[in-house]
Each structure stands twice: as C-alpha cells, then as structure tokens.
Amino acid sequence: MLAACSLAVLSALSSALAPAAAEPAAPASPLTAAAEMGMAIGGGPAPESRSARSGAAASPAQLRQAAGRSGRRAAPVRTTHAQATRPAVQTKQARVPSGAAGGSLVAEARRHIGTNPTSRRSLWCGRFMNMVLENTGRAGTGSDMARSFASYGKRVSGPQVGAIAVMSRGKRGGHVGVVSGVDERGNPILISGNHGRRVAEAAYPRSRVLAYVIPTEG
C-alpha cells in the first residue's frame, strides 16, 4: 500500500511540473492579409480599419475599402453630353412695330445687300434710299443728300420696321437707311447704301439718329 501511495504522489508531481501545451496560433484575419498584400504592392502598409484593430472579422465592403486605399487610382471625372453640347447664349433682335411701308421697303433694300446698285462711287446712301422708294412705287426726295429725308414723309417718335432713319455723320454730313429692326440696346438696325462701299445691314448708335420718318405713299 505504501508503494501505491508513492506512485500516486510521483504521478501528480510529474503532471504539475510538465510545461503547458502551446496554444495554436489564431489564423490571420482577411483584413490583415489584405494589409500585408498592400504593403507588398504599394510599398507601404495599408491602413487598418477599426474591426481589424479590435480583432473583429472584416466585412467584404471593408476589404474593398482597404484595397482601394492601397494605391488604386480614382476614376477620371467625365463631362456629360448635356454639358458638352450646351449652347452658347445668343443675342436676340428686339421686336419693333411695322410702319406703313411695312416689309416692302425692307425686302427691296435687302435684294441689293453686298452690291452698289447706283452709279455713284461715294456719298450714295441718299441715292440708294431714293432708288428703293421708287422701286416700291413711292416718291423720293429728289436729292442725293441724306439729310433731305429729315423733312420727308411723316415723322414718328421711334424706330419702326420700314421707317427711314436719318442720322448725323460728323459735323455736316449725314447717313440714311431703312429700319429692319432694333438690337438689345435699342440701337436701330438699318439696311443702307455706302456702308463699307456697299449695301449692308448693320446696327447704328441711336445717339446719331436725327429723325425717323414714314415714307409717302404713291
């Protein structure tokens, strides 16, 4: 019996003195593996999320976020089709009332744009205006002077389509043309002769206007 007790004591002492078995190492989390991969590819450690620092398993969304931080380039900003094809702002011609002559004078004057239908080489805007009047069945002033139209027909207070605008030019000169419209600043748009040595349609400063007149009918 003494021998049996001695064996039991020795067995207990051996168990107490034996080293504890090493616990198996915990497997690396997927986020840790992604961080190590980012270090190998990008040259630096990938930032860890809170779940990695706390030991919790990372979700697929967190893995994608970690992979994006490891050096993936952002997608370039693209211009939409609507932005690329946005039209530019355009200036619109203001509407003006039509005079008694209406569009017939305007249409006749426009037929000669880009030409010089008169026999004169200089100071022929008055002659062109008389020609347009005669071609539409109206009497003119009988003078080549532009200012002769200031006392012609019936005066009106403002620009009208088909009216005649008489303007100053320097101290003693003048210019004359038929009104085809008004721009956004209130300047009359005229079709006139001797504009750059030809018939042309252009806006003139309203400060130069001496008179607007309606042509005499018949």
Secondary structure, DSSP 8 states (H G I E B T S, - for coil): -HHHHHHHHHHHHHHHHS-----------HHHHHHHHHHHHHSS-----HHHHHT----HHHHHHHHHHTT---------HHHHT--------B---B-TTTHHHHHHHHTTTTS--SS-SSS-HHHHHHHHHHHTT----S-S-GGGGGGSSEEESS--BT-EEEEEETTTEEEEEEEEEE-TTS-EEEEESSSSSS-EEEE--GGGEEEEEE----
